[in-house]
Amino acid sequence: MKLVESKAEKVTETSDIRKSVPWLYFVIFFSVLNESVFNVATPSIAKQFALDAAGVSWVVTIFFIVFGMGMVIFGKLSDMYSIKKLITIGIALYSLGSILGFALQSWYPAVILSRAMQGAGGSAIPALVFALVARFFTSDERGKLFGVITSTASFAVGIGPVLGGYIAGTFNWAYLFLIPLPVLVAIPFFQKLLPTEQRRAGRLDVIGALLLGIVVSMLILFTTEARWLYLCTAFITLVFFIVHIRRAKEPFVDPALFANPLYRSGLVIGFLIFGTVMSVMFVIPLMLHNMYDLSADKIGLIMFPGAISAVVFGRVAGHMTVRLGSHFVVYLGLALIALSLLLQSSTIGLWVWYIGVALIMMYIGFSFLQTALAESVTQILPVHQIGVGMGFYNMTSTISGAVVTALVAKAMEQKLFAFPLHPLISDSDAYLYGNLLLTVCFVVVPVALFYFFSFGKKVPQSINEPT
């Protein structure tokens, strides 16, 4: 009798988890949206507080630092505590940071603190959503869910600057703090639908988390301010971090995680591709303004179809991953990204909608790649490493966006690519952008080869299917 009741409870629990899926998409959108929504408002913030570029960059930088670190921390905590409890805490902290930022908008230190709180709370959402999908859904279901999740995230990243520019221009930049507040609506649904898990006992390695946080912070500061002291500090702290996690009884990141060669490869590929796409998202608005003299709203119009296409084709990517396997979808995504970058670099100065069509291809390719790569990574992680493993994977991808974009910004500032190279470009004003896009296009080729030699053979049967 008890066995029958237990099975019935499990069926009910599984049904409730599936009912929570639309809310997962909802909160993912608002968490990722904040990664890019403040970018267009930095000139207004700098003017209000009389800040230079380095000073106002902290509005964006502090969010990336805390958001990246938070994904690892919440991923680690999800291996020890109930996802339902953790995601409620994350949403509450995210919303509190938003309210404080709006209320204390006239005091710059409070603005920075509020952005840090937003990053800490917002980071819980992608970290816990990925852990929940990997833990409670089958391999076939994961492919479809990752497709919609990654396309929703891509759409949020793409629409962020457009929405941010409209709100900041129509009202005031401080209203951007209020954008995440709709996520509060999801709390009662998660409380009702998500299971109260009994996870294994454990404790958070605070020292390990602090050391990794310093490494990430110093690395981002080095790429934004180019001070060698930051890089040296990052390297020394990384050595201490490695020594610490080898000696700690319950390390923040299990060293065995990095002993998995496929996982290491997934981190490298995620870093390179996410950094490439995010840097292109940084370059394109500048190029459209300088080469075509477009205003912010018209730039948003050019980029908007690509962002929408990510949502539409994300579901397609999920189904293709299930039917054709993650390898095929990864290669297709890489091919679309490479072709898009090649077309963008070759059509600068021509009809502007050539760029818009090429961007659609890039968004679609990025959705395909994110979906299939996430599935490849989850398949090779054991259950007890899914939380921290996917958290670290997401952190690496997120941090790469800040690092690679900063490097590209430095290259543009120094005009390192402003020379005749691209055979199809004769306009000297277009050299910088055409050569830069062509260069990042060439990054995709070694990434494809690296994936082939790492994952090219059949990935082992998933070792984390729900029981």
Secondary structure, DSSP 8 states (H G I E B T S, - for coil): -HHHHHHHHHHHHHHHHHHTHHHHHHHHHHHHHTTTTTGGGHHHHHHHHT--HHHHTHHHHHHHHHHHHHHHHHHHHHTTS-HHHHHHHHHHHHHHHHHHHHHTTT-HHHHHHHHHHHHHHHHHHHHHHHHHHHHHS-HHHHHHHHHHHHHHHHHHHHHHHHHHHHHHHHS-GGGGGGTTGGGGGGHHHHHHHS-----------HHHHHHHHHHHHHHHHHHHH--HHHHHHHHHHHHHHHHHHHH-SS-SS-HHHHT-HHHHHHHHHHHHHHHHHHHHHHHHHHHHHHHH---HHHHHHHHHHHHHHHHHHHHHHHHHHHHH-HHHHHHHHHHHHHHHHHHHHHSTTS-HHHHHHHHHHHHHHHHHHHHHHHHHHHHTS-GGGHHHHHHHHHHHHHHHHHHHHHHHHHHHHTTTT-SS--TT---GGGHHHHHHHHHHHHHHHHHHHHHHHHH-S-----S----
